[in-house]
Amino acid sequence: MTTILIVLLYFTLLFAISRWTGRRATNETFYRANRRSPWYMVAFGMVGASISGITFVSVPGMVNSIGMTYLQTCLGFIVGYVVIAFVLLPLYYRLNLTTIYGYLGQRIGQRAYKTGASFFLLSKITGAAVRFYVVCWILMECSGLEINFFLVVIAMTALIWLYTRKGGIKTIVWTDALQTACLFGALLLIIYKVVGELGMTMGDAVTAISNSELSRVFVLDDWVSKQHFWKQFLSGAFIAIVMTGLDQDMMQKNLTCRSLRDAQKDMCTYGVAFVPANLLFLSLGVLLTFWYEQQGIVLPAKGDELLPVFINQITYHSPLVTHLFILGMVAAAFSSADSALTALTTSYCVDIRGRADDEHLRRRVHIGMSVVFVIFILLFKVLNSTSVIDAIYILCSYTYGPLLGLFVFGLLTKRQTNDRFVPYICVASPIVCYLLDMVVGQLTGYRFGYELLMLNGLLTFFGLCLFKRKSHF
């Protein structure tokens, strides 16, 4: 009952914000928040939107397989965010874009424009469905309520549609800030509780974490390892550029800032904050491992189950932790899913249909995207068989790679490619990457990791170069 009351209070706050931000809303409000968002609110909200429920569950579970080496990727993120702030954002603001894929239409051609937007739609609906699936599954496991999974997905998606249907991105800037506060508040209180369960002080916990073998961050001695520093660092930089700088969902929030300078401050602040945020999640994973050892409990076979199993183990004598966990997961789920649905609606209306001023179309598409979102969640529930966070990055390596190639070609070359061949090049590149991964794995035993994203983008880039013509931009 307490959990239900906490969630209801949370939803009440969301709808209060929605009512305030949705007054006199227009399409310009829905798509760009009238370009009046405070940069610090955007930055704070983006941290929660990026972290999502996936991080809450998967990142703590990483420590028992790869230690804290994920921080190498997070350090690479900072470089990627600097590139976004000082290369991509000036371009987007100069062209006064509603969606970032409008650049491809101006630089390369209409087929490149439609192809880029289509790859984004596929990438975003897939990634958002994965994240939301995890949260719904975890909530059902930990809440103790006997509710049909399908009904949970329908209900939560309907709530997101309700509070974003008027204000769109303007509403999301403010609700994401609330959700980020709830997420980190829950995380810090859970860490505090675990430390107490271990009989430690916070100082003792910091010392124990730093002395643990699980706290290893850098891998510099094994080039074959997927966790080698330069592989992780460079992959992190490109993942940030692609999954933020070339992603309408994340950039739509940045394009609501009052000026380019504000957007750059937002991006740099957000980039730096990502490292300590993930350090907290990894530290929680180390502390949970200590707790399992202290209690004599075997570690879960899957890393994703490390935190949920702990929650279930102590729920009877410490129900507050369960309430905090559910609140954090709901906040993480909503902060990523609400902006995803808004970005999908924006891209389809503006990029695919070319009708940015049609409010009736926007409303119908917003409902349609919510339905498609539910379908993808249920499909992933049936098909997923790997670690959730790895699944997302593997998927993004295939679907975001062509976007990386398109934008790099547009930014680094002056010549125009043959627009007619762009869709075929962008489809062929992920297929070639998949085949290469299989062949190399069979011949050498080496399997591509997150660097697959760079290879995919490189193949798309060279494919565009092969069909270039000498007309200047």
Buried (B, 14 or more C-beta within 10 A) or exposed (E): EEBEEBBEEBBEEBBEBBEEBBEEBEBBBBBBBBBEBBBBBBBBBBBBBBBBBBBBBBBBBBBBEBBBBBBBBBBBBBBBBBBBBEEBBEBBBEEEBBBBBBBBBEBBBEBBBBBBBBBBBBBBBBBBBBBBBBBBBBBBEBBEEEEEBEEBBBEBBEBBBBBBBBBBBBBBBBBBBBBBBBBBBBBBBBBBBBBEBBEBEEEEBEEBBEEBEBBBBBBEEEEEBBBBBEBBBBBBBBBBBBBBBBBBBBBBBBBBBEEBEBBBBBBBBBBBBBEEBBBBBBBBBBBBBBBBEEEEEEBBEEBBBBBBBBBBBBBEEBEEBBBBBBBBBBBBBBBBBBBBBBBBBBBBBBBBEEBBEBBEBBBEBBEEBBEBBBEBBBEBBEEBEEBBBEBBBBBBBBBBBBBBBBBBBBEEBEEBBBBEBBBEBBBBBBEBBBEBBEEEEEEEEEEBBBBBBBBBBBBBBEBBBEBBEEEEE
